[in-house]
Amino acid sequence: MSDLPPHDSSAYDEPEDRDPHGLFEEIVANETERDPDLAVIEAGSRTLRTQGGGDPRADVPGRPSDPEVDKALREVESELATRWGETKLEPSVARIAALMDVLGEPQRAYPSIHITGTNGKTSTARMVEALLGAFDLRTGRYTSPHVQSITERISLDGAPMSAERFVETYNDIKPYVEMVDGQQEYRLSFFEVLTGMAYAAFADAPVDVAVVEVGMGGSWDATNVIDGDVAVVTPIDLDHTDRLGETFAEIATEKSGIVKQDATVILAQQPVDAAQVLLKKAVEVDATVAREGLEFGVVSRQIAVGGQLLTLRGLGGEYEEVFLPLHGAYQAHNAAVALAAVEAFFGVGSAHAERLDIDTVRKAFASVTSPGRLEIVRRSPTVVLDAAHNPAGARATAEAVSEVFDFSRLIGVVGASGDKNVRGVLEAFEPIFAEVVVTQNSSHRAMDADELAGIAVEVFGEDRVQVEPRLDDALEAAITLAEEEGEYAGGGVLVTGSVITVGEARLLLGRG
């Protein structure tokens, strides 16, 4: 049961002629009917831009312009690359806990909001960060993976850490990392070192609050040496099943590990089995729970130029006319989750029942961006990048593309990782792709283009599949196919399948 106050007119300052119970019954109905597979995606979008327009914010930094700084950053990247990658795991927090110990427990120097789930984590984290910053708090945000630059992963005050500071932070903790390496059975991994850097950088800044995205799972994830005042669980779906479990309940069990004693838990809509596990964990640790569709939710949404206009139901009341410059129903639900998380952080719903300042909330949401997710990088034909990499994310992206764009002919460019449910991703896109160009990115994890083509032929049929192993050739081929419709016919290209594919396409198309 939730410890949050009941939804009555006194608690939420509703107009006398409005029945909050009736209104929220509508929210519950909408949430119940919504397919959880379409709920969210680790995605967002940019405000629509014309071709050649500059990126208004440096969300995705390029290589440093100073040759010496660039050299130093490359040296750090090379050293990190010698460690276990993010897909090689030994489920334990022993190594990161040892690093925190020798660093003086920097992760205890600030409160934190900890975010797990299958899809939607990064977009939700960016929204939480924007809201906190709008209320004059100094923020640190740690997210993964990066689109183009490793420095994106650690942000201070809403901006990626500079290359100079990134190198300095690495060099500061390097002796301690090597000390721990010598004491443990296995060296610290790539992700563990980056996590240590983030926590140290946040303490050094210092930040008022850290927004931390789990890398994988929860219980044994390297980020889980923090005790988040607020634990957020975005919708759970089947991904990383070889490591997290093959059922919703098994995956939820791992992810529930971020729920700590006396925390507040913000639950996005979940499959029933996952919700049961998460609620049981909350009871065990005396955590307060707020559930999407009950304590908070999306009241209404309207498509708008460059995004959508929302009315959100928060823990403290209703927030009307909130413009979100991101597309798709899933992003509206991400916004509701982010708002509830920030309300909980400020004590709304427990210490007091008044909503946050509506103008500040509007300003914050209007500033949100999410690079590489439904991001338009070219016009005539329109080329859109989206990092969907599992079936749930792909279905959500397909739904959003159909809602937002009026393509007469959409060509897909797909490059995926070999450890993903590639067939499920392709099946999700089949209804909206006229043809698909399969390719591969430069990662060692990339699925071979010919292997991917074999699966694509089974899903699309041979006549709708083209193979171009080089990503630049794949982009050129897809643009040519889209242009067959004519300049004004509405052809488009969607590049998807992997964050790495999207990042490399972004560079090839002149972004970053």
C-alpha positions in Angstrom: 0.0 0.0 0.0 1.2 3.5 -0.6 1.9 5.9 2.2 1.1 8.8 0.0 -2.0 10.9 0.9 -5.4 10.0 -0.7 -6.5 11.8 -3.8 -9.0 14.2 -2.4 -9.8 17.8 -3.2 -8.1 19.1 -0.1 -4.8 17.3 -0.8 -4.6 18.4 -4.5 -6.3 21.7 -4.5 -8.8 20.7 -7.2 -11.6 23.0 -8.3 -14.8 22.3 -6.3 -16.7 21.3 -9.5 -14.1 18.7 -10.4 -14.2 15.1 -9.1 -10.6 13.9 -8.6 -11.7 10.4 -8.1 -13.6 10.3 -11.4 -10.6 11.9 -13.2 -8.2 9.4 -11.8 -10.4 6.5 -12.7 -9.9 7.7 -16.3 -6.2 7.7 -15.8 -6.3 4.2 -14.3 -8.4 3.0 -17.2 -6.0 4.5 -19.7 -3.0 2.9 -18.0 -4.7 -0.5 -17.8 -5.5 -0.5 -21.5 -2.1 0.6 -22.5 0.0 -2.2 -23.8 3.0 -2.4 -21.4 5.2 -3.4 -24.4 4.6 -0.1 -25.9 5.0 1.8 -22.7 8.4 3.2 -23.0 11.7 3.1 -24.9 15.1 4.3 -23.9 14.5 7.2 -26.2 13.3 10.7 -26.8 13.6 13.1 -29.6 14.8 16.5 -30.6 12.6 19.5 -31.4 12.2 19.3 -35.2 15.0 21.1 -37.0 15.6 22.0 -40.6 18.5 20.5 -42.4 21.7 22.3 -41.6 20.5 23.8 -38.3 23.0 23.6 -35.5 22.4 21.6 -32.3 21.3 24.2 -29.8 22.9 22.4 -26.9 26.1 20.4 -26.6 24.5 17.2 -25.4 26.8 15.1 -27.5 30.3 16.6 -27.5 32.7 15.9 -30.3 36.4 15.3 -30.0 38.3 17.9 -28.1 39.6 20.7 -30.4 42.9 20.9 -28.4 45.2 18.2 -29.8 46.9 17.7 -26.4 43.5 17.2 -24.6 42.3 14.9 -27.4 45.5 12.9 -27.0 45.1 12.6 -23.2 41.4 11.6 -23.6 42.4 8.9 -26.1 45.0 7.6 -23.7 42.3 7.3 -21.0 39.9 5.6 -23.5 42.7 3.1 -24.4 43.4 2.3 -20.8 39.7 1.7 -20.1 39.4 -0.5 -23.1 41.9 -2.9 -21.6 39.3 -3.7 -18.9 36.3 -6.0 -19.0 33.6 -4.5 -21.3 30.1 -3.7 -20.2 28.8 -7.1 -21.4 31.3 -9.2 -19.4 30.1 -9.3 -15.8 31.0 -11.0 -12.5 27.8 -10.3 -10.5 29.2 -8.6 -7.4 29.6 -5.1 -5.9 32.7 -6.2 -4.0 35.1 -4.4 -6.3 33.2 -1.1 -6.6 32.6 -1.2 -2.8 36.4 -1.6 -2.2 37.0 1.3 -4.6 34.5 3.5 -2.7 36.2 2.6 0.5 39.6 3.7 -0.5 38.2 6.9 -2.1 36.5 7.8 1.2 32.9 6.8 0.3 32.2 9.8 -2.1 28.8 8.4 -3.0 27.6 9.2 0.5 28.3 12.9 0.1 25.0 13.7 -1.6 21.5 12.3 -1.9 20.6 10.4 -5.0 17.8 9.3 -7.3 18.5 5.8 -8.6 16.8 4.6 -11.8 16.4 1.1 -13.2 14.1 -0.7 -15.6 14.4 -2.1 -19.1 13.6 0.9 -21.4 13.3 4.6 -20.7 16.0 5.0 -18.1 18.1 7.6 -19.9 15.2 9.8 -21.0 13.7 9.6 -17.6 17.1 10.5 -16.0 17.4 13.5 -18.3 14.0 14.7 -17.4 14.7 14.3 -13.7 17.9 16.2 -14.1 16.2 19.1 -15.9 13.5 19.4 -13.2 16.0 19.4 -10.4 18.2 22.0 -12.2 15.2 24.2 -12.8 14.7 24.3 -9.0 18.2 25.6 -8.6 19.8 22.3 -7.4 23.3 21.4 -8.7 23.0 18.0 -10.4 25.2 15.2 -11.3 23.9 12.6 -13.9 25.4 9.3 -14.7 23.9 7.4 -17.6 25.0 4.8 -20.2 25.8 3.9 -22.8 27.1 7.0 -24.7 26.0 8.0 -28.2 29.3 9.3 -29.4 31.6 10.5 -26.6 32.5 8.7 -23.4 32.3 12.0 -21.6 28.5 12.1 -22.1 28.1 9.5 -19.4 29.0 11.9 -16.6 27.1 15.2 -16.5 27.4 18.2 -14.1 24.8 20.9 -14.1 23.1 19.4 -17.1 26.2 19.4 -19.4 28.5 16.6 -20.2 31.8 16.6 -18.3 34.5 18.4 -20.2 37.3 16.3 -21.7 39.8 18.0 -19.5 37.9 17.3 -16.4 37.2 13.7 -17.4 40.9 13.1 -17.8 41.7 14.8 -14.5 39.1 12.7 -12.7 40.4 9.5 -14.2 44.0 10.4 -13.2 42.9 11.3 -9.7 41.3 8.0 -9.0 43.7 5.8 -11.1 46.1 5.0 -8.2 43.2 3.9 -6.1 41.8 1.8 -9.0 45.2 0.1 -9.3 45.3 -0.5 -5.6 41.9 -2.3 -5.7 42.9 -4.2 -8.8 45.8 -5.7 -6.8 43.5 -6.8 -4.0 40.7 -8.4 -5.9 40.3 -11.6 -7.9 39.4 -9.7 -11.0 40.3 -6.1 -12.0 37.7 -3.4 -11.9 35.7 -3.4 -15.1 35.3 -0.6 -17.6 31.8 0.3 -16.1 33.0 0.0 -12.5 35.9 2.5 -13.1 33.5 4.9 -14.8 31.1 4.6 -11.9 33.9 5.4 -9.5 34.8 8.4 -11.6 31.2 9.6 -11.6 30.7 9.3 -7.8 34.1 11.0 -7.2 33.3 13.8 -9.6 29.9 14.4 -8.0 31.5 14.7 -4.6 34.2 17.0 -5.8 31.8 19.4 -7.6 30.0 19.1 -5.2 26.5 18.3 -6.4 23.3 18.7 -4.4 21.8 15.5 -5.9 22.9 12.7 -8.1 20.7 11.1 -10.8 22.1 7.7 -11.4 21.0 5.2 -14.1 21.7 1.5 -13.5 23.9 -0.1 -16.1 22.2 -3.6 -15.9 19.9 -5.2 -13.4 20.1 -3.6 -10.0 21.2 -5.8 -7.1 24.8 -6.4 -8.3 25.1 -3.4 -10.6 28.1 -1.2 -9.9 26.0 1.8 -9.3 24.2 0.0 -6.4 26.7 1.2 -3.8 24.4 4.2 -3.4 21.3 4.2 -1.2 18.9 6.2 -3.4 16.4 8.4 -1.4 14.2 7.8 -4.4 14.2 4.5 -6.5 12.7 4.7 -9.9 11.7 1.6 -11.9 10.8 2.2 -15.5 8.7 -0.5 -17.3 10.3 -3.9 -17.1 10.5 -6.1 -20.2 12.5 -9.1 -21.4 16.1 -8.0 -22.2 19.5 -9.4 -21.1 17.6 -12.6 -20.2 20.8 -14.6 -20.1 22.0 -12.5 -17.1 18.8 -11.2 -15.5 16.3 -14.0 -15.9 13.8 -15.2 -18.5 10.6 -14.0 -16.8 9.3 -10.6 -15.7 9.4 -11.8 -12.1 13.0 -12.9 -12.3 14.1 -9.6 -14.0 12.1 -7.6 -11.4 13.9 -9.5 -8.6 17.3 -8.3 -9.8 16.1 -4.7 -10.5 14.4 -4.5 -7.1 17.8 -4.5 -5.5 18.0 -0.7 -5.8 15.0 -0.3 -3.4 16.6 0.5 -0.1 15.3 0.9 3.5 12.8 3.7 3.9 13.2 4.9 0.3 10.4 6.2 -1.9 9.7 4.0 -4.9 8.3 5.4 -8.1 6.9 2.6 -10.2 6.1 3.0 -13.9 3.4 0.7 -15.2 4.7 -2.9 -14.9 3.7 -6.4 -16.0 1.7 -7.9 -13.1 4.4 -10.4 -12.2 7.0 -7.7 -12.1 4.8 -5.4 -10.0 4.2 -8.1 -7.4 7.9 -8.6 -6.9 8.6 -4.9 -6.7 5.8 -4.2 -4.2 6.9 -7.2 -2.1 10.4 -5.7 -1.9 9.0 -2.3 -0.9 7.1 -3.9 2.0 10.2 -5.7 3.2 12.2 -2.5 3.4 9.4 -0.2 4.6 9.6 1.8 1.4 6.8 4.2 0.3 5.4 3.4 -3.1 3.8 5.6 -5.8 2.4 3.8 -8.8 1.7 5.1 -12.3 -2.0 5.0 -13.0 -2.9 5.3 -9.3 -0.8 7.9 -7.4 0.3 9.6 -10.6 -0.1 9.4 -14.4 -0.8 11.1 -17.7 -4.2 12.7 -17.8 -4.0 13.9 -21.4 -1.6 14.4 -24.3 -1.9 16.3 -27.6 0.5 16.2 -30.5 2.1 19.6 -30.9 4.7 21.1 -33.2 8.0 19.7 -32.2 6.6 17.5 -29.4 3.5 17.1 -27.3 1.4 19.1 -24.8 0.6 17.2 -21.6 -1.5 17.3 -18.5 0.2 15.3 -15.9 -1.1 14.1 -12.6 1.6 14.3 -10.0 1.8 13.4 -6.3 0.8 17.0 -5.4 -1.9 17.6 -8.0 -2.3 18.4 -11.7 0.2 20.0 -14.0 -1.5 21.5 -17.1 -0.1 22.7 -20.4 3.3 21.1 -20.0 5.1 21.1 -23.3 7.5 18.3 -23.9 9.7 18.5 -27.0 9.9 14.7 -27.3 7.6 12.5 -29.3 5.6 9.4 -28.5 3.2 8.3 -25.8 6.0 6.5 -24.0 7.8 9.8 -23.5 4.7 11.3 -21.9 4.8 8.4 -19.4 8.5 8.9 -18.9 7.6 12.5 -18.0 5.0 11.4 -15.5 7.5 9.1 -13.8 10.2 11.8 -13.7 7.8 14.4 -12.3 6.7 11.9 -9.5 10.4 11.1 -8.7 11.3 14.8 -8.3 8.1 15.4 -6.3 9.0 12.5 -4.0 12.6 13.9 -3.6 11.1 17.2 -2.5 8.7 15.5 -0.1 5.5 16.1 -2.0 3.0 13.5 -1.0 4.5 12.9 2.4 5.9 16.0 4.0 3.4 18.2 2.2 0.7 17.9 -0.5 1.1 21.0 -2.6 2.3 20.6 -6.1 5.6 22.0 -7.3 5.7 25.4 -8.9 4.0 24.9 -12.3 5.9 27.5 -14.2 9.2 25.9 -13.1 8.0 22.5 -14.1 6.9 23.8 -17.5 10.3 25.5 -18.1 12.1 22.3 -17.2 10.2 20.0 -19.4 10.4 22.4 -22.3 14.2 22.2 -22.1 14.6 18.4 -22.2 16.5 16.7 -25.0 17.6 13.1 -25.7 20.2 12.8 -28.4 20.1 9.8 -30.8 16.5 9.0 -30.0 14.0 9.9 -32.7 16.4 12.6 -33.6 16.1 14.3 -37.0 19.5 14.8 -38.6 18.7 15.4 -42.2 15.9 16.7 -44.5 14.9 15.8 -48.1 14.6 13.0 -47.4 14.2 13.0 -43.6 16.6 10.9 -41.7 15.7 9.9 -38.2 18.0 8.2 -35.6 16.6 6.1 -32.9 18.5 3.8 -30.5 15.8 1.1 -30.1 17.6 -2.2 -29.5 15.0 -4.6 -28.1 11.5 -5.6 -29.2 9.7 -3.5 -26.6 11.7 -0.4 -27.6 11.3 -1.1 -31.3 7.5 -1.4 -30.9 7.3 1.9 -29.1 9.5 3.6 -31.7 7.3 2.2 -34.5 4.2 3.5 -32.8 5.7 6.9 -32.3 7.0 7.2 -35.9 3.5 6.3 -37.2 2.0 8.9 -34.9 4.4 11.8 -35.5 5.6 11.4 -39.1 3.6 11.1 -42.3 6.1 9.1 -44.4 4.7 7.7 -47.6 7.7 5.4 -47.8 10.0 4.6 -44.8 13.3 2.8 -45.3 15.0 1.2 -42.3 18.7 1.0 -41.7 19.3 -1.6 -39.0 22.6 -2.6 -37.4 22.3 -4.6 -34.2 24.3 -6.4 -31.6 24.6 -10.1 -31.7 23.4 -10.6 -28.2 20.0 -9.0 -28.8 16.6 -10.4 -29.8 17.1 -9.1 -33.4 14.2 -11.0 -34.8 11.9 -9.3 -32.3 13.2 -5.9 -33.3 12.8 -6.6 -37.0 9.3 -7.9 -36.5 8.4 -4.7 -34.6 9.5 -2.6 -37.5 8.2 -4.7 -40.4 4.8 -3.0 -40.6 6.3 0.4 -41.0 9.4 -0.3 -43.2 8.8 -0.5 -47.0 12.4 -1.9 -47.2 15.2 -2.5 -44.9 19.0 -2.1 -45.4 20.9 -4.3 -43.0 24.4 -3.3 -42.0 26.8 -3.5 -39.0 28.6 -1.1 -36.8 32.2 -1.1 -35.8 31.7 -2.8 -32.4 33.0 -6.3 -31.8 29.5 -7.1 -30.5 27.9 -6.2 -33.8 26.0 -9.0 -35.6 27.5 -9.8 -39.0 25.5 -8.1 -41.8 25.0 -11.4 -43.7 23.7 -13.1 -40.5 21.4 -10.2 -39.9 20.2 -10.3 -43.5 19.3 -13.9 -43.1 16.9 -13.1 -40.3 15.6 -10.0 -42.1 14.7 -12.0 -45.2 12.6 -14.4 -43.0 10.8 -11.4 -41.6 10.5 -9.1 -44.6 10.9 -11.3 -47.6 13.9 -11.3 -50.0 12.6 -8.4 -52.2 12.5 -6.0 -49.3 16.0 -6.6 -47.9 19.3 -5.0 -49.0 22.7 -5.8 -47.5 25.4 -3.2 -47.1 28.0 -4.2 -44.5 29.5 -0.7 -44.4 27.3 1.8 -42.5 28.2 4.7 -44.8 27.1 2.6 -47.8 23.9 1.5 -46.0 23.0 5.2 -45.3 23.6 6.1 -48.9 21.5 3.2 -50.2 18.7 4.0 -47.8 18.6 7.6 -48.8 18.6 6.7 -52.5 15.6 4.3 -51.9 13.7 7.0 -50.0 14.4 9.5 -52.8 12.7 7.2 -55.3 9.4 8.6 -54.0 10.4 12.0 -55.3 11.5 15.2 -53.5 8.1 16.1 -52.2 6.6 12.6 -51.8 7.5 12.1 -48.1 10.1 9.4 -48.1 12.2 8.9 -45.0 14.9 6.8 -43.4 15.0 5.5 -39.8 18.4 4.3 -38.5 18.1 2.0 -35.6 19.0 -1.3 -33.9 21.8 -0.1 -31.6 23.1 2.9 -29.7 26.4 2.3 -31.4 24.9 2.2 -34.9 23.1 5.5 -34.1 26.2 7.1 -32.8 28.2 6.2 -35.8 25.5 7.3 -38.2 25.3 10.6 -36.3 28.9 11.2 -37.0 28.7 10.2 -40.7 25.7 12.5 -41.1 27.7 15.4 -39.7 26.4 15.6 -36.1 29.2 15.8 -33.5 
